[in-house]
Amino acid sequence: MMNVDFKMDEKKVMKRLGFGNDNRVQKYIDSEVIRLMSPYTPKQDGALIDSAERNTTIGSGLIQQGGPSAPYARKWYYKD
């Protein structure tokens, strides 16, 4: 039988994996969400997907779509 003690600095490991102040992992996730939702986004003139790229702060974890450049977007996502 063998006993092993394993100690690690969680903060260092998390930072190394991209969970540090630079938000590398969240930036990747945000970019991938926008990329993967593009084929499913209604396209009139491309303004809606462009608005997601313009209005989203990559790394924030919040994808924002629509706005003044895509006024038709609401009808696709909400039932008034």
Salt bridges, closest charged atoms under 4 A:
GLU32 OE1 - ARG35 NH2 2.78
ASP80 OD1 - ARG74 NH2 3.37
